[in-house]
């Protein structure tokens, strides 16, 4: 059997699945990621197929491919938020970033240290890797395409949180790397981390994103009609925005993840109602889904090839506790005293979906420093991602429908 022909056949099946399965699964408590992981697991369990790509043996490929799909997803997330950015309008988002994310990092770090026996640096890395809400796998609980309207607090908050905390987790990942290199004791490296990794890189990422988004927005929407670049209608311009904003931020040592999401949001501020936004978003979403599907198929194959074998009962318990206790509790604490229905706050706290962003951060950290038990770190993170794909994938459709009905009833009662 020619492996190349098998690859082409599987690739064709994957592309058809990317196009058709979201429509077929729309009314079912299932998701495309669940089927992708299951497909990869089954295929690579067959005799004679061989092992899937091992992230420990191919760390650079793992980092770069996961990086690519995350930055494309971040632009899509920024483009599809209709609500204007602002302190009050995004109040729930700021709460999640300022309270829920640090609490989640501390919670999973404690579990990794106490149950997994990890060192301080490895435990902090585990917390930083698992804290961000994934922009790739969370589409079922995010807002719809640009201009769709009907954006509720749950969807807007989870979309904007996923867009921002995938960049804001970087300082904690870099702190774990510094601790692995220099030790846990504070020193000159601590001030350098605070000045560069926290202050400069965040400011540079946001600044490049704003500048790129506003400049490209004016080029596309503010030029005279005869030279209006938006008339080109090319969807792949989305990739140009992604690569330009990400590359420019990284060249000045800023956080490219932040730059890409902020560029998408800034682009919408220049011209909010143009139909070209939908074209850009659709192209980014289709590209993201294709890459996501391929990664998750390989992920299912890696599980079949033994990715979870280093797990012990205590480390498996730490992953379960994080998904069911740490993130929901941290989310509810961050929303204490906020407005809105209790059910909405519970949904925001619960749907902190883990995914491909976690793969990227772990691969990045392991490529930049030596951590103890990298196979165990991959096993814990992989179990969290599998658990999140199953738990949140099954719960998202009925939960969001319930919330939509609850909001409609609440509006009728107020009348």
C-alpha positions in Angstrom: 0.0 0.0 0.0 1.5 3.3 -1.1 1.7 5.7 1.9 1.4 8.7 -0.4 -1.8 7.5 -1.9 -3.2 6.7 1.5 -2.2 10.2 2.6 -4.0 11.8 -0.4 -7.2 9.8 0.3 -7.2 10.7 4.0 -6.5 14.4 3.1 -9.5 14.4 0.7 -11.7 12.9 3.5 -10.5 15.5 5.9 -11.3 18.4 3.5 -14.8 17.0 3.0 -15.2 16.6 6.7 -14.1 20.2 7.3 -16.8 21.4 4.8 -19.7 19.2 5.6 -19.5 18.0 9.2 -20.2 21.4 10.9 -23.5 21.5 9.1 -24.4 17.8 9.9 -23.5 18.2 13.5 -25.2 21.6 14.0 -28.1 20.1 15.9 -26.3 17.3 17.7 -24.3 17.4 21.0 -21.1 16.6 19.0 -18.3 18.6 17.5 -15.9 18.4 14.6 -12.9 18.2 17.0 -14.3 15.1 18.7 -14.7 13.2 15.4 -11.2 14.3 14.3 -9.5 13.0 17.4 -11.5 9.8 17.2 -10.7 9.4 13.5 -7.0 9.8 14.1 -7.0 7.4 17.1 -8.8 4.7 15.0 -6.6 5.1 11.9 -3.3 5.0 13.8 -4.5 2.0 15.8 -4.8 -0.1 12.7 -1.9 -2.6 12.1 0.7 -1.4 9.6 -0.2 2.3 9.7 2.7 3.2 12.0 3.0 5.9 14.6 1.7 9.5 14.3 4.0 12.5 14.7 5.4 12.5 18.2 5.6 16.1 19.6 8.6 15.1 21.7 10.5 13.8 18.7 9.4 16.6 16.4 9.2 19.6 18.7 10.0 22.3 16.1 7.3 21.1 13.7 4.8 20.9 16.5 5.6 24.4 17.6 5.4 25.9 14.1 2.2 24.2 12.9 0.3 24.9 16.1 1.6 28.5 16.0 0.2 28.9 12.5 -3.3 27.7 13.3 -3.5 29.8 16.4 -2.6 33.1 14.8 -5.1 32.5 12.0 -7.8 31.8 14.5 -6.9 34.9 16.5 -7.5 37.1 13.4 -10.8 35.5 12.9 -11.8 36.1 16.5 -10.9 39.7 16.3 -12.8 40.3 13.0 -16.1 38.7 14.1 -16.7 40.7 17.3 -19.3 43.3 16.4 -19.3 44.9 19.9 -16.9 47.9 20.1 -13.9 47.4 22.4 -14.0 49.4 25.7 -13.6 49.3 29.4 -17.3 48.9 30.2 -18.3 47.1 27.1 -15.7 44.4 27.7 -15.9 44.4 31.5 -16.4 40.7 31.8 -13.4 40.1 29.6 -11.1 42.2 31.8 -12.3 40.3 34.9 -11.5 37.0 33.2 -8.0 38.2 32.2 -7.1 39.9 35.5 -8.6 37.4 37.9 -9.6 34.1 36.3 -6.4 33.5 34.3 -3.9 34.1 37.2 -6.1 32.0 39.5 -6.2 29.2 36.9 -2.4 29.4 36.6 -1.9 29.2 40.4 -4.5 26.4 40.7 -3.1 24.1 38.0 0.5 24.8 39.1 -0.4 23.8 42.7 -2.0 20.6 41.4 1.0 19.8 39.2 3.4 20.3 42.1 1.3 18.5 44.8 -0.2 15.6 42.7 2.3 15.4 39.9 5.5 16.0 41.8 6.7 18.6 39.3 9.3 21.2 40.1 8.3 24.8 40.6 9.3 25.7 37.0 7.5 22.8 35.4 4.4 23.3 37.6 4.3 27.0 36.6 4.8 26.1 33.0 1.9 23.6 33.2 -0.3 26.3 34.7 0.7 28.9 32.0 0.2 26.4 29.2 -3.3 25.4 30.3 -4.6 28.7 31.4 -5.5 30.3 28.0 -8.9 29.7 26.5 -8.3 28.3 23.1 -9.4 30.4 20.1 -9.3 27.4 17.7 -11.6 24.9 19.4 -14.0 27.3 21.1 -16.0 28.3 17.9 -19.2 26.6 19.2 -19.4 29.1 22.1 -18.1 32.2 20.3 -19.9 34.9 18.4 -20.9 34.3 14.8 -19.5 35.9 11.6 -19.1 39.7 11.3 -22.3 41.7 11.2 -24.5 38.8 12.4 -25.7 40.7 15.5 -27.4 39.1 18.5 -24.1 39.0 20.4 -24.8 38.0 24.0 -22.5 38.5 26.9 -21.4 34.8 27.0 -20.3 34.6 23.4 -18.6 38.0 23.4 -16.7 37.4 26.6 -15.5 34.0 25.6 -14.4 35.2 22.1 -12.5 38.3 23.4 -11.0 36.3 26.3 -9.7 33.7 23.9 -8.3 36.4 21.7 -6.4 38.2 24.4 -5.3 35.6 27.0 -3.6 33.5 24.3 -1.1 36.4 24.2 -1.2 37.3 27.9 -0.2 33.8 29.0 3.2 34.4 27.3 4.7 36.3 30.3 4.0 33.3 32.6 5.4 30.9 30.0 8.6 33.0 29.8 8.7 33.2 33.6 8.7 29.4 33.8 11.5 29.3 31.1 13.5 31.8 33.2 13.0 29.7 36.3 14.2 26.6 34.5 17.3 28.4 33.3 18.2 30.5 36.4 16.5 28.8 39.2 13.5 29.7 41.4 15.3 32.3 43.5 14.7 35.9 42.4 17.7 37.8 40.8 18.6 40.2 38.1 16.7 38.1 35.7 13.5 38.9 37.6 13.6 42.6 36.7 14.5 41.8 33.2 11.5 39.5 32.9 9.2 42.2 34.4 10.6 45.0 32.1 10.8 43.0 28.9 8.5 40.0 29.0 5.7 41.8 30.8 5.8 45.5 30.1 7.6 45.9 26.7 6.3 42.8 24.9 2.7 43.4 25.9 2.8 47.0 24.9 4.6 46.3 21.6 2.2 43.6 20.7 -0.9 45.8 21.3 0.8 48.8 19.7 1.7 46.9 16.5 -1.8 45.4 16.3 -3.5 48.8 16.6 -1.2 50.4 14.1 -1.5 47.5 11.6 -5.3 47.3 11.9 -5.9 51.0 11.6 -3.5 51.5 8.7 -4.8 48.5 6.7 -8.4 49.5 7.5 -7.8 53.0 6.1 -6.1 51.5 3.0 -9.0 49.1 2.4 -12.0 51.3 3.3 -11.0 55.0 3.3 -9.3 55.4 -0.1 -11.3 57.0 -3.0 -13.9 54.6 -4.4 -11.9 54.2 -7.7 -8.9 52.8 -5.7 -10.8 51.1 -2.8 -8.8 48.0 -2.0 -11.8 46.3 -0.5 -13.3 46.0 -4.0 -10.7 43.3 -4.7 -12.7 40.9 -2.6 -9.7 38.5 -2.1 -10.2 36.5 1.0 -6.5 35.5 1.3 -5.8 39.1 2.3 -6.6 37.7 5.7 -3.4 35.7 5.6 -1.5 38.9 4.7 -2.9 40.7 7.8 -2.0 37.7 10.0 1.6 37.4 8.8 2.3 41.1 8.7 1.0 41.9 12.2 2.5 38.8 13.7 5.9 39.3 12.0 6.1 43.0 12.7 5.4 42.4 16.4 7.9 39.6 16.7 10.6 41.6 14.9 10.5 44.2 17.6 10.2 41.5 20.3 6.5 42.0 21.0 3.8 39.4 21.5 2.6 38.5 18.0 -0.5 36.7 19.3 -1.7 40.0 20.8 -0.8 41.9 17.7 -2.9 39.6 15.4 -6.0 39.7 17.6 -5.8 43.5 18.2 -5.2 44.0 14.4 -8.5 42.2 13.7 -10.4 44.3 16.3 -8.8 47.5 15.1 -9.7 46.7 11.5 -13.4 46.5 12.5 -13.2 49.9 14.3 -12.3 51.6 11.0 -15.3 50.3 9.1 -17.7 48.1 11.0 -20.4 47.2 8.4 -18.6 46.5 5.2 -19.3 43.1 3.8 -15.6 42.5 3.1 -15.1 41.7 6.8 -17.2 38.6 6.3 -15.1 37.6 3.3 -11.9 37.9 5.3 -13.4 36.1 8.3 -14.7 33.2 6.2 -11.3 32.7 4.5 -9.5 32.7 7.9 -12.1 30.4 9.4 -11.8 27.9 6.5 -8.0 27.9 6.7 -8.1 27.5 10.4 -10.6 24.6 10.3 -8.5 22.7 7.7 -5.3 23.1 9.8 -7.1 22.3 13.0 -8.6 19.1 11.6 -5.2 17.9 10.4 -3.6 18.7 13.8 -6.4 16.9 15.7 -6.2 13.8 13.5 -2.5 13.6 14.2 -3.2 14.3 17.9 -5.6 11.3 18.0 -2.9 9.3 16.3 -0.3 10.4 18.9 -2.7 9.2 21.6 -3.0 5.8 19.9 0.8 5.8 19.7 1.2 6.2 23.5 1.2 9.9 24.2 -0.8 9.4 27.4 1.3 6.5 28.8 3.4 8.6 31.3 0.2 9.5 33.2 -0.3 8.2 36.7 -3.5 8.3 38.7 -2.5 11.5 40.6 -1.5 13.3 37.5 -4.7 12.3 35.7 -6.6 13.5 38.7 -4.9 16.9 38.4 -6.1 17.3 34.9 -9.7 16.4 35.8 -9.7 18.7 38.8 -8.5 21.6 36.6 -11.3 21.1 34.1 -14.1 20.5 36.6 -13.0 22.6 39.6 -10.1 25.1 39.0 -11.2 26.9 35.9 -15.0 27.0 36.8 -14.3 28.3 40.3 -11.7 30.8 39.1 -14.2 32.0 36.5 -17.0 32.4 39.0 -14.8 34.3 41.4 -13.7 36.7 38.6 -17.4 37.4 37.9 -18.4 37.9 41.5 -20.7 40.9 41.7 -21.1 41.4 37.9 -24.4 41.8 36.2 -26.2 39.2 34.2 -28.0 36.0 34.7 -26.4 33.4 37.0 -26.6 30.8 34.2 -24.6 33.1 31.9 -21.8 33.6 34.5 -21.7 29.9 35.1 -21.4 29.2 31.3 -18.6 31.8 31.0 -16.7 30.1 33.9 -17.3 26.6 32.6 -16.4 27.0 28.9 -12.7 27.7 29.3 -11.8 25.4 26.4 -8.3 24.1 26.2 -6.8 23.2 22.9 -4.1 23.9 20.3 -2.8 27.0 22.0 -1.7 24.8 24.8 0.2 22.6 22.4 2.0 25.6 21.1 3.0 27.0 24.4 4.3 23.7 25.7 6.3 23.0 22.5 7.7 26.6 22.6 8.8 26.3 26.2 10.4 22.8 25.7 12.3 24.2 22.7 13.7 27.1 24.8 14.7 25.4 28.1 15.1 22.0 29.7 12.3 20.9 32.0 12.1 17.8 33.9 9.6 15.1 32.7 8.6 16.6 29.4 6.8 13.4 28.5 4.7 13.8 31.6 3.9 17.4 30.8 2.8 16.4 27.3 0.6 13.7 28.8 -1.1 16.0 31.3 -1.7 18.7 28.8 -3.0 16.2 26.2 -5.4 14.7 28.7 -6.7 18.1 29.5 -7.2 18.9 25.8 -9.0 15.5 25.2 -11.2 16.1 28.3 -12.0 19.6 27.1 -12.8 18.5 23.6 -15.2 15.8 24.9 -16.7 17.7 27.8 -17.1 21.1 26.2 -17.8 19.7 22.7 -20.8 17.6 24.0 -22.1 20.4 26.3 -21.7 23.4 24.1 -24.7 23.0 21.8 -27.4 22.2 24.4 -25.9 24.7 26.9 -25.9 27.6 24.4 -29.5 26.8 23.3 -30.6 26.7 26.9 -29.1 30.2 27.5 -30.7 31.6 24.4 -34.1 30.4 25.5 -33.4 31.7 29.1 -32.5 35.2 27.7 -35.6 35.3 25.5 -37.8 34.4 28.5 -36.1 37.1 30.6 -36.7 39.7 27.9 -40.4 38.8 27.7 -40.7 38.9 31.6 -39.2 42.4 31.7 -41.9 43.6 29.3 
